[in-house]
């Protein structure tokens, strides 16, 4: 430093420097100028006494002082600590937390050194939590993109202290994200202790992938578009379900408590009988619904105050839920189950199986799980090694929708945010053969040959049809599923077909099982050439499904089909027609005079 600051090494070697605190204070005051450059000189002196990369147990130059209470009790305090405290006082009132400029780096270096030195002293005095707080303050002084200074040492010290106290690593992880957000240099993060460096490397890789993700929006379908396809749940039916929950064994019954609470409310519950097959893409759940079989979809996402009870299994790739979701079978999810918002609940009676389970401010859980990562904001057992927020590459300081959108975007770009899954053998040992294979199916990690073999196996065909991710469904595999002997497999296939599958659509639209034909008729991509045949199907449910399917995708039927279905002998078909958009006048007039009151009411007030 230029005059009047003396050389730090010479300054610290003079005999009076080591005598007592009063001498040290006097010596410092002789040379301090009352400006910010004082901090830089104090930092240089401190570095002679205490290098910034010293460990927690590093020795610190001691000095003698007289206690302020006047009892002449002699105590020792490191000279470096006095320098650190003085340096912090010099920079008091200067906000360096938002400064990531190169010009500000020397001052951030100085203040980091001050915090780190004080932290080491607190650690030696067994005040680990105060020490951790000071280390965190050092880390939060972010470096510029080119000058990292002693920021790496601050990270290292914080990681060491987290190990010492088994502390919550959230502040450290959040600092990694802030460093990335600010465009700071991150190379020094890879020198952290092994556990932290592996996590830091994964977070940095995920952040880069997030930046490279394309703006891909999955097809979205609101469940309320199918509102009229679901019938109203009577009070007696809801009460029967409450009693069913109460009759479960003790270990299961507790996981039906909130579902029973919601069932007791007359909240316009609807019912879908059997399995509910939803198209690939994102299903926006926005009504109160009971599914008596399995609910199969790609991405489950709820909006609006709603509650869903699945009496069978929930089978999908992602779950983003802020409202009520209750599964009395298994919940088998390819990637993440994200539960957020404390006014609602999530309960699974069976087994919850997913790569990651994230609970933020919500009553959520299952007493049987197959998970690689988990996190509960209410819990005290969140470990660094399997923390779902950290290993999903999410910033723990961001909540709910922001984090869900990161995961949505990653999924739309065809990638998981977690590290590679455990080896198959390890999962077999931990969860058993069946669960291990189930995980491989829902994660899409089977080979093409394994997939075809499993689909041909009656014991595994439903697992393939209901769990295999959408990108894995090649035309050849769809053909195999569409010709499967099990109607349930064919029905699921009919529900997921998209444009370009005209031949398979034609095959399934003429399937001998009405439930399969109904799924083909309801599908938004059902070719128009098949509509006349489906409108004349011998089964009324198929004819109604064609009408409901056009309503769901906001597509009008041709006039001839409108007139035919508006005059159908079955009231459930005419009810389906009454909610259609763009009805021709003749069809509307016929429905307005329909003998069925529900038809007339729906025509007046379509929902």
C-alpha positions as CSV (number, residue, x, y, z in Angstrom):
1,X,0.0,0.0,0.0
2,X,1.2,3.6,-0.6
3,X,2.1,5.8,2.3
4,X,1.1,6.5,5.0
5,X,0.5,2.7,5.3
6,X,3.6,0.9,6.4
7,X,4.6,-2.5,5.0
8,X,2.4,-5.1,6.6
9,X,5.2,-7.6,7.3
10,X,7.4,-4.9,8.9
11,X,4.4,-3.5,10.9
12,X,3.5,-6.9,12.4
13,X,7.1,-7.7,13.4
14,X,7.7,-4.7,15.7
15,X,7.8,-5.7,19.4
16,X,5.0,-3.4,20.5
17,X,2.6,-5.1,18.1
18,X,2.5,-8.2,20.3
19,X,2.3,-6.6,23.7
20,X,-1.4,-5.9,24.3
21,X,-4.6,-4.8,22.6
22,X,-4.1,-1.1,23.6
23,X,-0.8,-1.0,21.8
24,X,-2.3,-2.6,18.7
25,X,-5.2,-0.2,18.6
26,X,-2.8,2.8,19.0
27,X,-0.5,1.5,16.3
28,X,-3.4,1.0,13.9
29,X,-4.9,4.5,14.6
30,X,-1.6,6.1,13.8
31,X,-1.9,4.9,10.2
32,X,-5.6,4.7,9.4
33,X,-6.8,7.5,7.1
34,X,-10.6,7.2,7.7
35,X,-11.4,6.0,4.2
36,X,-12.1,2.6,2.5
37,X,-8.4,2.1,1.7
38,X,-8.0,1.4,5.4
39,X,-9.8,-1.9,4.8
40,X,-7.3,-3.0,2.1
41,X,-4.3,-2.3,4.4
42,X,-6.0,-4.0,7.3
43,X,-6.6,-7.0,5.1
44,X,-2.9,-7.2,4.1
45,X,-1.9,-7.1,7.8
46,X,-4.5,-9.8,8.5
47,X,-3.2,-12.0,5.8
48,X,0.3,-11.9,7.4
49,X,-1.3,-13.2,10.6
50,X,-4.0,-15.4,9.2
51,X,-4.0,-16.6,5.5
52,X,-7.5,-16.7,4.1
53,X,-7.2,-20.4,3.2
54,X,-6.4,-21.4,6.8
55,X,-8.5,-24.3,8.1
56,X,-10.9,-24.2,11.0
57,X,-8.2,-25.2,13.5
58,X,-5.4,-22.9,12.2
59,X,-3.3,-21.2,14.8
60,X,-3.8,-17.5,15.1
61,X,-1.3,-15.0,16.4
62,X,-2.3,-14.2,20.1
63,X,-2.0,-11.0,21.9
64,X,-2.6,-9.9,25.5
65,X,-5.3,-7.5,26.6
66,X,-7.0,-6.3,29.9
67,X,-10.7,-7.2,30.2
68,X,-12.9,-4.1,29.9
69,X,-14.8,-4.9,33.2
70,X,-11.7,-3.7,35.2
71,X,-11.1,-6.8,37.1
72,X,-7.5,-7.0,35.8
73,X,-8.2,-10.6,34.5
74,X,-5.8,-11.4,31.7
75,X,-7.3,-13.0,28.6
76,X,-5.9,-13.7,25.2
77,X,-7.5,-12.7,22.0
78,X,-5.9,-13.3,18.6
79,X,-4.5,-10.2,17.0
80,X,-6.0,-11.3,13.7
81,X,-9.5,-11.2,15.2
82,X,-8.9,-7.6,16.3
83,X,-7.8,-6.7,12.8
84,X,-10.9,-8.5,11.4
85,X,-13.3,-6.7,13.6
86,X,-11.6,-3.3,12.9
87,X,-11.8,-4.1,9.1
88,X,-15.5,-4.9,9.4
89,X,-16.0,-1.5,11.2
90,X,-14.2,0.3,8.4
91,X,-16.6,-1.2,5.8
92,X,-19.7,-0.8,7.9
93,X,-22.4,0.8,5.9
94,X,-20.9,-0.2,2.6
95,X,-23.2,-2.7,0.8
96,X,-21.0,-5.1,-1.1
97,X,-23.5,-7.9,-1.4
98,X,-24.9,-6.5,-4.7
99,X,-21.5,-5.5,-6.0
100,X,-20.0,-8.0,-8.4
101,X,-17.7,-5.6,-10.2
102,X,-14.0,-6.2,-10.7
103,X,-13.2,-2.9,-9.0
104,X,-15.1,-4.0,-5.9
105,X,-13.3,-7.4,-5.6
106,X,-10.4,-6.2,-3.3
107,X,-13.0,-4.9,-0.8
108,X,-15.1,-8.0,-1.0
109,X,-11.9,-10.0,-0.5
110,X,-11.1,-8.0,2.6
111,X,-14.5,-8.3,4.1
112,X,-14.6,-12.0,3.3
113,X,-11.3,-12.4,5.1
114,X,-12.8,-10.6,8.1
115,X,-15.9,-12.8,8.3
116,X,-13.8,-16.0,7.8
117,X,-11.3,-15.1,10.5
118,X,-14.1,-14.3,13.0
119,X,-15.8,-17.5,12.0
120,X,-12.7,-19.5,12.8
121,X,-12.5,-17.9,16.2
122,X,-16.2,-18.6,17.0
123,X,-15.6,-22.2,16.0
124,X,-12.7,-22.5,18.4
125,X,-15.0,-21.1,21.1
126,X,-17.5,-23.8,20.3
127,X,-20.1,-21.4,18.9
128,X,-20.5,-23.4,15.7
129,X,-23.7,-21.8,14.6
130,X,-22.4,-18.2,15.0
131,X,-19.3,-19.4,13.1
132,X,-21.5,-20.8,10.3
133,X,-23.5,-17.6,10.1
134,X,-20.3,-15.6,9.6
135,X,-19.0,-18.1,7.0
136,X,-22.3,-17.7,5.2
137,X,-21.9,-13.9,5.1
138,X,-18.5,-14.4,3.5
139,X,-19.9,-16.7,0.8
140,X,-22.7,-14.2,0.1
141,X,-20.2,-11.7,-1.1
142,X,-20.2,-12.8,-4.7
143,X,-17.2,-12.5,-6.9
144,X,-17.0,-11.0,-10.4
145,X,-17.0,-13.2,-13.5
146,X,-13.2,-13.0,-13.8
147,X,-11.9,-12.4,-10.2
148,X,-12.9,-15.1,-7.7
149,X,-10.5,-13.8,-5.0
150,X,-10.9,-15.7,-1.7
151,X,-14.5,-16.7,-2.5
152,X,-13.5,-20.3,-2.9
153,X,-11.9,-20.3,0.5
154,X,-15.2,-18.9,2.0
155,X,-17.1,-21.7,0.3
156,X,-14.6,-24.3,1.6
157,X,-14.8,-22.9,5.2
158,X,-18.6,-22.9,5.1
159,X,-18.7,-26.5,3.8
160,X,-16.3,-27.6,6.6
161,X,-18.5,-26.0,9.2
162,X,-21.6,-27.6,7.8
163,X,-19.8,-30.9,8.3
164,X,-18.9,-29.9,11.8
165,X,-22.4,-29.1,12.9
166,X,-24.4,-31.3,10.5
167,X,-26.0,-28.1,9.4
168,X,-28.6,-27.3,6.7
169,X,-26.8,-26.8,3.4
170,X,-29.5,-24.6,2.0
171,X,-27.6,-21.4,2.3
172,X,-24.6,-22.9,0.5
173,X,-26.7,-24.3,-2.3
174,X,-28.6,-21.1,-2.6
175,X,-25.3,-19.3,-2.9
176,X,-24.3,-21.5,-5.8
177,X,-27.5,-20.5,-7.6
178,X,-26.9,-16.8,-6.9
179,X,-23.4,-17.1,-8.2
180,X,-24.7,-18.6,-11.4
181,X,-27.5,-16.0,-11.6
182,X,-25.0,-13.2,-11.2
183,X,-22.7,-14.5,-13.9
184,X,-19.9,-15.1,-11.4
185,X,-16.9,-17.4,-11.8
186,X,-17.8,-20.9,-10.6
187,X,-14.6,-22.8,-11.2
188,X,-13.6,-22.8,-7.5
189,X,-16.8,-24.6,-6.5
190,X,-15.4,-27.9,-7.8
191,X,-12.7,-27.8,-5.1
192,X,-15.2,-28.1,-2.3
193,X,-15.1,-31.3,-0.1
194,X,-16.2,-34.4,-2.0
195,X,-19.9,-34.4,-1.1
196,X,-20.4,-30.7,-1.8
197,X,-18.2,-30.7,-5.0
198,X,-20.3,-33.5,-6.5
199,X,-23.5,-31.6,-5.8
200,X,-22.0,-28.3,-7.0
201,X,-20.9,-30.0,-10.3
202,X,-24.4,-31.4,-10.8
203,X,-26.1,-28.0,-10.0
204,X,-23.8,-26.2,-12.4
205,X,-24.5,-28.8,-15.1
206,X,-28.2,-28.5,-14.6
207,X,-28.1,-24.7,-14.7
208,X,-26.3,-24.9,-18.0
209,X,-28.9,-27.3,-19.3
210,X,-31.7,-25.0,-18.0
211,X,-30.2,-22.1,-20.0
212,X,-30.1,-24.3,-23.1
213,X,-33.6,-25.6,-22.8
214,X,-35.9,-24.7,-25.7
215,X,-39.3,-23.1,-25.2
216,X,-41.3,-26.2,-25.8
217,X,-44.9,-26.3,-24.6
218,X,-46.5,-29.7,-24.2
219,X,-50.1,-30.1,-25.4
220,X,-52.4,-29.0,-22.6
221,X,-55.9,-30.4,-22.0
222,X,-58.2,-29.2,-19.2
223,X,-60.0,-32.0,-17.4
224,X,-63.1,-29.8,-17.1
225,X,-63.4,-30.1,-20.9
226,X,-64.6,-33.6,-20.1
227,X,-66.8,-32.5,-17.3
228,X,-70.0,-33.9,-18.8
229,X,-68.5,-37.2,-19.5
230,X,-68.3,-37.7,-15.7
231,X,-71.5,-38.4,-13.8
232,X,-72.4,-36.7,-10.5
233,X,-71.5,-38.5,-7.3
234,X,-74.4,-39.0,-5.0
235,X,-74.2,-38.5,-1.2
236,X,-74.6,-42.2,-0.7
237,X,-71.7,-43.0,-2.9
238,X,-69.5,-40.5,-1.1
239,X,-70.5,-41.9,2.3
240,X,-69.7,-45.5,1.1
241,X,-66.2,-44.3,0.2
242,X,-65.8,-42.7,3.6
243,X,-66.8,-46.0,5.2
244,X,-64.4,-47.9,2.9
245,X,-61.6,-45.7,4.1
246,X,-62.5,-46.3,7.7
247,X,-62.6,-50.0,7.2
248,X,-59.0,-50.1,6.0
249,X,-56.3,-51.6,8.3
250,X,-54.8,-49.3,10.9
251,X,-51.6,-48.7,8.9
252,X,-53.6,-47.6,5.8
253,X,-56.5,-45.9,7.4
254,X,-54.5,-42.9,8.6
255,X,-53.6,-42.1,4.9
256,X,-57.3,-41.7,4.1
257,X,-58.1,-39.1,6.7
258,X,-58.0,-36.0,4.5
259,X,-59.8,-37.7,1.6
260,X,-62.6,-38.7,3.9
261,X,-62.8,-35.1,5.1
262,X,-63.2,-33.8,1.6
263,X,-65.6,-36.5,0.6
264,X,-67.9,-35.4,3.5
265,X,-68.3,-32.1,1.7
266,X,-70.8,-31.7,-1.1
267,X,-68.4,-30.1,-3.5
268,X,-69.9,-31.1,-6.8
269,X,-67.9,-34.4,-6.9
270,X,-68.0,-36.2,-10.2
271,X,-67.2,-39.9,-10.9
272,X,-65.4,-41.7,-13.7
273,X,-66.0,-45.4,-13.7
274,X,-63.0,-47.6,-14.4
275,X,-59.6,-46.5,-15.7
276,X,-59.3,-42.9,-16.9
277,X,-57.0,-42.6,-19.9
278,X,-55.7,-39.1,-20.6
279,X,-53.8,-38.0,-23.7
280,X,-50.0,-37.4,-23.6
281,X,-49.0,-33.9,-22.7
282,X,-50.1,-31.9,-19.6
283,X,-53.5,-32.6,-18.1
284,X,-54.8,-29.5,-16.2
285,X,-56.9,-31.0,-13.4
286,X,-59.6,-28.4,-12.5
287,X,-62.6,-30.3,-11.0
288,X,-63.4,-32.5,-8.1
289,X,-63.3,-36.1,-9.4
290,X,-63.4,-39.6,-8.1
291,X,-61.7,-42.2,-10.4
292,X,-62.7,-45.8,-9.5
293,X,-59.9,-47.3,-11.4
294,X,-56.4,-46.1,-12.4
295,X,-55.7,-42.6,-13.6
296,X,-53.1,-42.6,-16.4
297,X,-51.6,-39.5,-17.8
298,X,-48.4,-37.9,-18.9
299,X,-48.1,-34.8,-16.7
300,X,-50.6,-34.2,-13.9
301,X,-51.0,-30.5,-13.0
302,X,-53.9,-29.0,-11.0
303,X,-55.3,-25.5,-11.2
304,X,-58.3,-24.0,-9.5
305,X,-59.5,-25.3,-6.1
306,X,-60.1,-29.0,-6.8
307,X,-59.7,-32.4,-5.2
308,X,-59.1,-35.8,-6.9
309,X,-59.5,-39.2,-5.4
310,X,-58.0,-42.2,-7.3
311,X,-59.2,-45.5,-5.9
312,X,-56.7,-47.4,-8.1
313,X,-53.2,-46.2,-9.1
314,X,-52.0,-42.9,-10.3
315,X,-49.6,-43.6,-13.2
316,X,-47.8,-40.7,-14.8
317,X,-44.4,-39.0,-15.5
318,X,-44.7,-35.8,-13.4
319,X,-47.1,-34.5,-10.7
320,X,-47.3,-30.8,-9.9
321,X,-50.0,-30.3,-7.3
322,X,-51.1,-27.4,-5.1
323,X,-54.5,-28.7,-4.3
324,X,-56.0,-32.0,-3.0
325,X,-54.8,-35.3,-4.4
326,X,-55.5,-38.7,-2.8
327,X,-54.5,-42.1,-4.1
328,X,-55.8,-45.3,-2.5
329,X,-53.6,-47.5,-4.7
330,X,-50.0,-46.8,-5.7
331,X,-48.7,-43.5,-7.1
332,X,-46.1,-44.5,-9.7
333,X,-44.3,-41.5,-11.2
334,X,-41.5,-41.4,-13.6
335,X,-39.8,-38.3,-12.3
336,X,-41.0,-35.8,-9.7
337,X,-44.0,-35.5,-7.4
338,X,-44.0,-31.9,-6.3
339,X,-46.5,-30.9,-3.6
340,X,-46.9,-27.3,-2.6
341,X,-49.3,-25.0,-0.6
342,X,-50.5,-25.7,2.9
343,X,-54.3,-25.4,2.5
344,X,-54.5,-28.8,0.8
345,X,-53.2,-32.3,1.2
346,X,-51.7,-35.3,-0.6
347,X,-52.0,-38.8,0.7
348,X,-51.1,-42.2,-0.8
349,X,-52.4,-45.4,0.8
350,X,-50.3,-47.7,-1.4
351,X,-46.7,-47.2,-2.4
352,X,-45.4,-43.9,-3.7
353,X,-42.7,-44.5,-6.3
354,X,-40.8,-41.7,-8.0
355,X,-37.3,-40.3,-8.6
356,X,-38.0,-37.3,-6.4
357,X,-40.7,-36.3,-3.9
358,X,-40.8,-32.6,-2.9
359,X,-43.1,-31.3,-0.2
360,X,-43.2,-27.5,0.4
361,X,-45.6,-26.2,3.0
362,X,-48.1,-28.9,2.5
363,X,-49.5,-31.9,4.4
364,X,-48.3,-34.7,2.2
365,X,-46.9,-38.2,2.5
366,X,-47.1,-42.0,2.1
367,X,-46.0,-44.6,4.5
368,X,-44.5,-46.8,1.8
369,X,-42.1,-45.3,-0.7
370,X,-39.6,-46.1,-3.5
371,X,-37.7,-42.9,-3.8
372,X,-34.2,-41.8,-4.9
373,X,-34.6,-38.3,-3.5
374,X,-37.0,-36.5,-1.2
375,X,-37.4,-33.2,0.6
376,X,-40.0,-32.0,3.1
377,X,-39.9,-28.4,4.2
378,X,-41.5,-29.5,7.5
379,X,-39.0,-32.3,8.1
380,X,-35.7,-32.5,10.0
381,X,-34.3,-35.5,8.2
382,X,-33.4,-33.8,4.9
383,X,-30.0,-35.1,4.0
384,X,-27.5,-33.7,1.5
385,X,-27.1,-37.0,-0.3
386,X,-30.8,-37.4,-1.3
387,X,-32.2,-33.9,-1.0
388,X,-34.7,-33.7,-3.9
389,X,-34.5,-29.9,-4.3
390,X,-30.7,-29.8,-4.5
391,X,-30.3,-32.8,-6.8
392,X,-33.1,-31.6,-9.1
393,X,-31.0,-28.5,-9.8
394,X,-33.6,-26.3,-8.1
395,X,-32.8,-23.1,-6.1
396,X,-34.1,-23.8,-2.6
397,X,-34.9,-20.1,-2.1
398,X,-37.5,-20.3,-4.9
399,X,-40.8,-22.0,-4.2
400,X,-43.9,-23.5,-5.8
401,X,-44.6,-22.4,-9.3
402,X,-41.1,-21.2,-10.2
403,X,-39.5,-24.5,-9.3
404,X,-42.3,-26.5,-11.0
405,X,-41.8,-24.5,-14.2
406,X,-38.1,-25.5,-14.2
407,X,-39.1,-29.1,-14.0
408,X,-41.8,-28.7,-16.6
409,X,-39.4,-27.1,-19.0
410,X,-36.8,-29.8,-18.4
411,X,-39.4,-32.6,-19.1
412,X,-40.6,-30.9,-22.2
413,X,-37.0,-30.9,-23.4
414,X,-36.8,-34.6,-22.8
415,X,-34.5,-34.8,-19.8
416,X,-34.6,-35.6,-16.1
417,X,-33.0,-33.2,-13.7
418,X,-31.6,-35.9,-11.4
419,X,-28.4,-37.8,-11.7
420,X,-28.5,-41.2,-13.4
421,X,-30.8,-43.7,-11.6
422,X,-29.2,-46.4,-9.3
423,X,-28.2,-49.6,-11.0
424,X,-30.9,-52.2,-11.5
425,X,-29.3,-54.7,-9.2
426,X,-29.1,-52.1,-6.4
427,X,-32.8,-51.4,-6.8
428,X,-33.6,-55.1,-6.8
429,X,-31.7,-55.5,-3.6
430,X,-33.5,-52.5,-2.0
431,X,-37.0,-52.8,-3.3
432,X,-37.4,-56.2,-4.9
433,X,-37.5,-57.4,-8.5
434,X,-41.0,-56.1,-9.4
435,X,-40.4,-52.6,-8.2
436,X,-37.0,-52.4,-9.8
437,X,-38.4,-53.4,-13.2
438,X,-41.3,-51.0,-12.7
439,X,-38.9,-48.1,-12.1
440,X,-37.0,-49.0,-15.4
441,X,-40.3,-49.0,-17.3
442,X,-41.6,-45.6,-15.9
443,X,-38.1,-44.0,-16.4
444,X,-37.9,-45.2,-20.0
445,X,-34.6,-47.0,-19.5
446,X,-35.6,-50.3,-21.1
447,X,-34.1,-51.4,-24.4
448,X,-36.4,-51.7,-27.4
449,X,-36.2,-55.4,-27.2
450,X,-36.9,-55.5,-23.5
451,X,-39.9,-53.2,-24.0
452,X,-41.4,-55.4,-26.7
453,X,-40.8,-58.5,-24.6
454,X,-42.5,-57.0,-21.6
455,X,-45.5,-55.8,-23.6
456,X,-46.0,-59.3,-24.9
457,X,-45.9,-60.7,-21.4
458,X,-49.4,-60.7,-19.8
459,X,-47.8,-60.1,-16.4
460,X,-46.1,-56.9,-17.6
461,X,-48.2,-55.6,-20.5
462,X,-50.2,-53.2,-18.3
463,X,-47.1,-51.8,-16.7
464,X,-45.7,-51.0,-20.2
465,X,-49.0,-49.6,-21.5
466,X,-49.7,-47.4,-18.5
467,X,-46.2,-46.3,-17.4
468,X,-43.8,-46.1,-20.4
469,X,-43.0,-42.5,-21.2
470,X,-44.6,-40.9,-24.3
471,X,-41.3,-40.5,-26.2
472,X,-40.7,-44.3,-26.0
473,X,-43.9,-45.1,-28.0
474,X,-42.6,-45.8,-31.5
475,X,-45.1,-46.6,-34.3
476,X,-44.1,-50.3,-34.1
477,X,-44.7,-50.4,-30.4
478,X,-48.1,-48.7,-30.8
479,X,-49.0,-51.3,-33.4
480,X,-48.1,-54.1,-31.0
481,X,-50.2,-52.5,-28.2
482,X,-53.1,-51.8,-30.5
483,X,-53.3,-55.5,-31.4
484,X,-52.8,-56.7,-27.9
485,X,-55.2,-59.4,-26.6
486,X,-56.0,-57.4,-23.5
487,X,-58.8,-54.8,-24.1
488,X,-57.4,-52.5,-21.4
489,X,-54.1,-52.3,-23.3
490,X,-55.9,-51.4,-26.5
491,X,-58.1,-48.8,-24.8
492,X,-55.0,-47.1,-23.4
493,X,-53.5,-47.1,-26.8
494,X,-56.6,-45.6,-28.4
495,X,-56.5,-42.8,-25.9
496,X,-52.9,-41.8,-26.7
497,X,-52.9,-41.9,-30.5
498,X,-52.0,-38.7,-32.3
499,X,-52.2,-37.4,-35.9
500,X,-50.8,-39.7,-38.5
501,X,-51.9,-43.0,-37.0
502,X,-55.0,-43.3,-39.2
503,X,-54.7,-47.0,-39.9
504,X,-54.4,-47.9,-36.2
505,X,-57.2,-45.5,-35.4
506,X,-59.4,-47.3,-37.9
507,X,-58.4,-50.6,-36.3
508,X,-59.3,-49.5,-32.8
509,X,-62.5,-47.6,-33.9
510,X,-63.8,-51.0,-35.1
511,X,-62.5,-53.0,-32.1
512,X,-64.9,-55.7,-30.9
513,X,-64.9,-54.1,-27.4
514,X,-67.0,-51.0,-27.0
515,X,-64.8,-49.4,-24.4
516,X,-61.9,-49.5,-26.9
517,X,-64.0,-47.9,-29.6
518,X,-65.2,-45.2,-27.1
519,X,-61.6,-44.2,-26.4
520,X,-60.9,-43.9,-30.1
521,X,-64.1,-41.9,-30.6
522,X,-63.2,-39.5,-27.8
523,X,-59.6,-38.9,-28.9
524,X,-59.1,-35.4,-30.2
525,X,-57.1,-36.7,-33.1
526,X,-59.7,-39.2,-34.3
527,X,-59.8,-38.9,-38.1
528,X,-62.9,-37.3,-39.5
529,X,-63.3,-40.2,-41.9
530,X,-64.2,-42.4,-38.9
531,X,-66.8,-40.1,-37.5
532,X,-69.8,-41.4,-39.4
533,X,-69.1,-45.0,-38.5
534,X,-68.7,-44.1,-34.8
535,X,-71.8,-41.9,-34.9
536,X,-73.7,-45.0,-36.0
537,X,-72.0,-47.4,-33.6
538,X,-74.4,-49.9,-32.0
539,X,-73.2,-48.9,-28.5
540,X,-74.6,-45.6,-27.1
541,X,-71.4,-45.0,-25.0
542,X,-69.4,-44.9,-28.2
543,X,-71.7,-42.5,-29.9
544,X,-71.7,-40.3,-26.8
545,X,-67.9,-40.4,-26.6
546,X,-67.7,-39.1,-30.2
547,X,-69.8,-36.1,-29.2
548,X,-68.0,-35.5,-25.9
549,X,-64.7,-35.8,-27.6
550,X,-65.6,-33.0,-30.1
551,X,-66.8,-30.8,-27.2
552,X,-63.5,-31.4,-25.3
553,X,-61.4,-30.3,-28.3
554,X,-63.8,-27.5,-29.3
555,X,-64.4,-29.1,-32.7
556,X,-67.9,-29.0,-34.4
557,X,-69.4,-32.1,-35.9
558,X,-70.7,-31.9,-39.5
559,X,-74.4,-31.0,-39.8
560,X,-75.5,-34.5,-40.8
561,X,-73.9,-36.1,-37.8
562,X,-75.3,-33.3,-35.5
563,X,-78.8,-34.1,-36.7
564,X,-78.4,-37.8,-36.4
565,X,-77.0,-37.7,-32.8
566,X,-79.5,-35.0,-31.7
567,X,-82.2,-37.5,-32.7
568,X,-80.5,-40.5,-31.1
569,X,-82.8,-42.8,-29.2
570,X,-80.5,-42.8,-26.1
571,X,-80.8,-39.8,-23.9
572,X,-77.1,-40.0,-22.9
573,X,-76.1,-39.4,-26.5
574,X,-78.5,-36.4,-26.8
575,X,-77.1,-35.1,-23.5
576,X,-73.6,-35.2,-25.0
577,X,-74.9,-33.3,-28.0
578,X,-76.6,-30.6,-25.9
579,X,-73.2,-29.2,-24.8
580,X,-71.7,-29.0,-28.2
581,X,-70.3,-25.7,-29.7
582,X,-71.5,-24.5,-33.1
583,X,-74.7,-26.5,-33.2
584,X,-76.7,-25.9,-36.4
585,X,-80.1,-24.4,-35.9
586,X,-82.0,-27.6,-36.8
587,X,-80.1,-29.7,-34.2
588,X,-80.5,-27.0,-31.6
589,X,-84.2,-26.8,-32.2
590,X,-84.6,-30.6,-31.9
591,X,-82.7,-30.6,-28.6
592,X,-84.7,-27.6,-27.2
593,X,-87.8,-29.8,-27.5
594,X,-86.2,-32.9,-26.1
595,X,-88.3,-34.9,-23.6
596,X,-85.2,-35.2,-21.3
597,X,-85.0,-32.3,-18.9
598,X,-81.2,-32.7,-18.6
599,X,-80.8,-32.2,-22.4
600,X,-82.9,-29.1,-22.3
601,X,-81.0,-27.7,-19.3
602,X,-77.6,-28.3,-20.8
603,X,-78.6,-26.7,-24.0
604,X,-79.6,-23.5,-22.2
605,X,-76.6,-23.5,-19.8
606,X,-73.6,-25.3,-21.3
607,X,-70.7,-25.4,-18.8
